[in-house]
Structures are given as C-alpha cells and as structure tokens.
Amino acid sequence: MTSMFSDHPKPLSLVALGALGLLFEATPAAAQAQSKGDASLRIEYQYIRTGDFYDDSALFQQGGDVGTTDSHVLLLSGDYALGPRWTVFASLPYIQKQHQGTGPHDFREFVNFDPPDRTLVDDGDYHGGFQDLTVGVRYRALEGPLSVTPFISYGVPTTDYPFYGKAIIGPNLWRIPVGVDLGFQPYFSDWYFSASVAYVISERSLGVNVNHWLAFGSAGYYFTPRFFASLFVSYKNTPNGLRMPQDITDDPFYQDPADFDTPIWWQHDRLLAHRYTNVGLGLDYVLSRKHVVSFQYYTSVYTDQSNEVDNAFTVGITRFFGRD
C-alpha cells in the first residue's frame, strides 16, 4: 500500500467526516497506487453527541438547549480496483440514536395536520437501523506528488425510516455527490496534504432545493513510516434550504402552536439550510501491509440551522486485499 513517491502509506484518516443527520455523503479515501483486483474492506465504530441548536431566532441565535442526542454507528465500507485508474466503492451504516432532555419532537403536538408517519423517536430510547446504501466510482486522473481523483456516488435509503425528530438517523432522501479529491505529498517529505470538495444533488421534498456543498481539508505528518497524524476541517453549506424562524413562523420566540401544525414543520429536518464547520484530529497506525487502524476526533466550531457536534470519535480497521 505504499506510494511510488514515498515509503509512507497513504493515510486513511483523511476520509471526509460529517455530523450525524448530515452523515455519510460518502467521499472516497485518498487515492493510492493500485492494480486491477486490489481491494479493501473497512469496519468502523462512530460515536457522536450533538447539543445546542442554532438558527436566526431570538431563542437560538446564540445556541439553544434542545437536549442532547447520542449516536452509535457501525459502518461497513469497501472498494475494488477495476484497473490502475478506476475504482468502485460502497458503504452501509447501521445507526442507533437517542434523544434526551428538552425539546423533543412529538407528532402528537399537531392539532389538525395528521402526519403520514406517526413514528415517535424522541421518547428517550434508542431507535435506528440501516441508513443509506452508497455506491460510487472514482477515477484517478493524475498521480504523483499531486493526485487528482474525481468521483461520483449515489446514496439511497435502505428503508423508509422516520425523518421527524431529534433522534432520526437521516433525512430519508436520495443523494448524488459529485466531486474531486486532491492529495499532495512533496518529494522526500514527511508531510501529506489533502482536500476534497463535492456538490451533492439531493432529492427534493415539498419542492425545496437542499442541494449542498461539502468540503474537507487536512494537513498531516508521518512521525514514523507507520504512524501518521493530521489536523482536518470539514464544511457543509446548503444555500437554498429553509431558514428558521422566518420560513416557518413570523414569531421569533416560537409561541404560536399553529405555525407548527403544517407539512413544512413535519419535514423541517430535511428542508433546513444546514451549515457547519467541524475541526478534528486523525491518527493512523500501520499494523502490517494488509492492516491499518485509524482514529478520528472532531467537534463543531460553527453551526447554523443545525445542532452542533459536542464530541465525536471514530475507530476503525482496514484490511487490504490483492496488494503485494
């Protein structure tokens, strides 16, 4: 799994990360030298806690207490090289999520509007299941100290899971990320830099455009040929989604129950203009030429129309096949 330009393995902790509820718009890992039949299988565990909600209202502009969510995620992913440049990849997460504290979403709050899905997930218990199956393809357009790898993928919900509530596991919408991964490792250097940007085309609900941008950047250093550490930042922007409170109610204190007795409120978790910036630390350790373990930690530094991530971490192991 070594590069033709360095004795260092390409880091695996540079896979783009996201907050749950916005999770798994899959971005493939950094490109590396490959032959037809090379493959990898990765299993990882993720824990994510979210807290305050931020919007434009008088209550939540500086962050408001809506309780906390705890998510436990088991993610299985892998890829297979069709040749030196083409690779197919896939991922499937299993998620259990729980909401506790203030601000639960309860469909029984509706007076006249009868939502089609009356599944209550904010009852203090864990709820979940398989989320979205993602399949895609990437093409290594340029390799060397600078690698350029465009990709496209398709993510589709595996079940008709609920999308109303703090403890939902996702928006239950199909999505098509189109983007490019960049990697740069100078000759004879122990530094490695990466970036990724994607435009995600999303299924519309109630005619609202929730297409969004994802971006990721990282700078890392090989302290030894086996140990790599990096700092990273991830960003999401949904420019045309709905904003609270102005697209939901004209009351900045959310005191009129009738404003929430609507189809828009029932679908607001999938319609809002989510924005966030997360920062974190990634670590990789090469156990052997076939096995790499990795760890990531991240937290939110900016959140808008969404819940901030208080703490999140991932531990995973990757097994490579077909490599010499």
Stockholm file with secondary structure:
# STOCKHOLM 1.0

chainA/1-324         MTSMFSDHPKPLSLVALGALGLLFEATPAAAQAQSKGDASLRIEYQYIRTGDFYDDSALFQQGGDVGTTDSHVLLLSGDYALGPRWTVFASLPYIQKQHQGTGPHDFREFVNFDPPDRTLVDDGDYHGGFQDLTVGVRYRALEGPLSVTPFISYGVPTTDYPFYGKAIIGPNLWRIPVGVDLGFQPYFSDWYFSASVAYVISERSLGVNVNHWLAFGSAGYYFTPRFFASLFVSYKNTPNGLRMPQDITDDPFYQDPADFDTPIWWQHDRLLAHRYTNVGLGLDYVLSRKHVVSFQYYTSVYTDQSNEVDNAFTVGITRFFGRD
#=GR chainA/1-324 SS CBCTTCSSBCCSTTSCCCCTTSCCCCCCCCCCCCCTTCEEEEEEEEEEEEEEEECSSTTTTTCBCCCEEEEEEEEEEEEEESSSSEEEEEEEEEEEEEEESSCCCCGGGCSSCCCSCCCCCCSSSCEEEECEEEEEEEECCBCSSEEEEEEEEEEEESSCCCCSSTTCSCCCCCEEEEEEEEEECCTTCSEEEEEEEEEEEECCBTTBCCCEEEEEEEEEEESSSSEEEEEEEEEEECTTSBCTTTTTCSCTTCCCGGGGSSHHHHTHHHHBCCEEEEEEEEEEEEEETTEEEEEEEEEEEEEESEEEEEEEEEEEEEEEESCC
#=GC SS_cons         CBCTTCSSBCCSTTSCCCCTTSCCCCCCCCCCCCCTTCEEEEEEEEEEEEEEEECSSTTTTTCBCCCEEEEEEEEEEEEEESSSSEEEEEEEEEEEEEEESSCCCCGGGCSSCCCSCCCCCCSSSCEEEECEEEEEEEECCBCSSEEEEEEEEEEEESSCCCCSSTTCSCCCCCEEEEEEEEEECCTTCSEEEEEEEEEEEECCBTTBCCCEEEEEEEEEEESSSSEEEEEEEEEEECTTSBCTTTTTCSCTTCCCGGGGSSHHHHTHHHHBCCEEEEEEEEEEEEEETTEEEEEEEEEEEEEESEEEEEEEEEEEEEEEESCC
//
